Amino acid sequence: MAQWQQNMQTIVLWLDLVLFLFPSLLLLEG
């Protein structure tokens, strides 16, 4: 159960990072 929670936390962290970086990359490209 703890392993699943850890995986979920990692996924959320990556998702947050992607959502934060993606607009920045688009702004740089544009």
C-alpha positions as CSV (number, residue, x, y, z in Angstrom):
1,M,0.0,0.0,0.0
2,A,2.8,2.4,0.9
3,Q,4.5,1.5,-2.4
4,W,1.4,2.6,-4.4
5,Q,1.2,5.8,-2.4
6,Q,4.8,6.6,-3.2
7,N,4.2,5.9,-6.9
8,M,1.1,8.1,-6.9
9,Q,3.1,10.9,-5.2
10,T,5.9,10.6,-7.9
11,I,3.3,10.7,-10.7
12,V,1.7,13.8,-9.2
13,L,5.1,15.4,-8.9
14,W,6.0,14.8,-12.5
15,L,2.6,15.9,-13.7
16,D,3.0,19.2,-11.7
17,L,6.5,19.6,-13.2
18,V,5.2,19.0,-16.8
19,L,2.3,21.3,-16.4
20,F,4.7,24.0,-15.1
21,L,7.4,23.5,-17.7
22,F,5.2,23.0,-20.8
23,P,3.8,26.6,-21.0
24,S,7.4,27.8,-20.5
25,L,8.6,25.7,-23.4
26,L,5.8,27.0,-25.6
27,L,6.6,30.6,-24.6
28,L,10.3,30.0,-25.5
29,E,9.4,28.4,-28.9
30,G,6.9,31.2,-29.7
